[in-house]
Amino acid sequence: MGLYLRSSRYYYRKQIDGKIHYQALKLRRGQESLLSGRLKQVEEEILARHFGLAYSPSRSVLFSEYIEAYLRTKAHKKSIDRDQQRLIKIVEIIGDPPLSAIGKSHIEKLEARLLSGDNRVSTTTLNRYMQLLRHLFNLAIEERVITENPLRHYEPYIEEQTGRALGGEEITAVLKAGETMRDKPAGPIHAAMFDLILFGLNTGMRLSEILNLRKSYIKDGVISYPLSETKSPRRASGARRGEAKTIVLNEAAQEIIKSQRSTSDYVFDLHRRDSNCVVRPVRVIRKLSGIKDFTFHQLRHTASTIIASQSSLATAKAVLGHRDLRTTLKYTHPEIAEQRRTVQKLGKRISAIADKL
């Protein structure tokens, strides 16, 4: 009688008046921190069922207790470190109540604090915090730790749009800022920012792809990037498992690779390889360049726009590794001057047709 494991899942067996009751705890190996609270709950459920009583849960596990279990369950995620940092921040704001006691007032307090003060976050980042919490609560519901998701009626903010291409003068300003950081670096990532920026502009690669680029992926000026290591691991599922995304390098990108002094298989010699490592350097670039909305991802939009203006959309799609042409269209941002030239050509064409009427 009692607690036992079967296929890495916990179960409970209890005998009452000669009758044996079996119940799954909905917990896996590695979630032992939740066992004490869950066992008490299951005991109450079995007693209520045996004696024909209505069951009412008495105590939920603490928020911090379930966070530990959640992080172990999601340990495979590439963003697990960022998730942990955000969950710690949430505990600092709303405290450590029982998971079942978290409600609308806690969510409102979290939202208000994240959107105020010197360290306030954007509405886009706020949405990510709430999305993380929603996933955590949904998992807790699946495991019968709680019965309701306090975020079920929460409406996310319309996200701030930062996806724009840089103009010619802005590209120059960003590169100059990178040069300044390289010449007077405050750390390894600051010293590497100029090369990272220039490489991003020449390849249109995502920041995570650049930071984790390996020399073994490159042959004859072409990167064969495993799909499992790109933005969406889902692309590597099924028949596509083991396939790679092809990225052709121009001469400038190849020279940047050759100039690196990394002794490992990674191209760029950095201690950290998650996207958060450029948060502070990006702030420095904003200050030095005067571009208040600069993000590293704008380099991909910029490369996309330049590529699309000089080649077909089909070629741009292939270069950028998009599976859908509609994605490529979202990344192209013609400058105002180019739009003016285009509409002027359109006007002349229409006028030429109209003159024949």
CORLIN-V963810 format. One record per backbone hydrogen bond with DSSP energy under -0.5 kcal/mol. CO is the residue of the C=O (numbers start at 1). NH is the residue of the N-H. If there is no record, write none. Layout:
co=[CO;CO]
nh=[NH;NH]
//
This chain:
co=[2;4;6;8;9;10;10;11;12;13;14;16;19;21;23;27;28;31;32;34;35;36;37;38;39;40;41;42;43;44;45;46;47;48;49;61;62;63;64;65;66;67;68;69;70;72;74;77;79;80;81;82;83;84;85;86;87;88;89;90;91;97;98;98;99;103;104;105;106;107;108;109;110;111;113;114;117;122;123;124;125;126;127;128;129;130;131;132;133;134;135;136;137;138;139;140;140;141;148;149;151;154;157;160;162;167;168;169;170;171;172;173;174;175;176;177;178;178;179;180;182;187;188;189;190;192;193;194;195;196;197;198;199;200;206;207;208;210;213;214;215;217;219;221;222;223;223;224;225;226;227;231;232;233;234;237;238;240;243;245;247;250;251;252;253;254;255;256;257;265;267;268;274;275;276;278;279;280;281;282;283;284;285;286;290;291;295;296;297;297;298;299;300;301;302;303;304;305;306;307;307;312;313;314;315;316;317;317;324;324;325;326;327;328;328;329;335;336;337;338;339;340;341;342;343;344;345;346;347;348;349;350;351;353;354]
nh=[13;11;9;29;6;25;26;4;23;2;21;19;16;14;12;10;31;34;35;38;39;40;41;42;43;44;45;46;47;48;49;50;51;53;52;99;66;67;68;69;70;71;72;73;74;75;77;80;83;84;85;86;87;88;89;90;91;92;93;94;95;63;101;102;102;107;108;109;110;111;112;113;114;115;116;121;120;126;127;128;129;130;131;132;133;134;135;136;137;138;139;140;141;142;143;145;146;144;150;152;154;156;159;162;164;171;172;173;174;175;176;177;178;179;180;181;182;194;183;184;185;191;192;193;193;196;197;198;199;200;201;202;203;204;210;211;212;213;267;217;218;224;222;249;219;225;247;226;245;229;230;233;235;236;237;240;241;243;227;225;223;254;255;256;257;258;259;260;260;215;262;270;277;278;279;282;283;284;285;286;287;288;289;290;292;294;298;299;300;301;302;303;304;305;306;307;308;309;310;310;311;316;317;318;319;320;321;322;327;328;329;330;331;331;332;332;339;340;341;342;343;344;345;346;347;348;349;350;351;352;353;354;355;356;357]
//
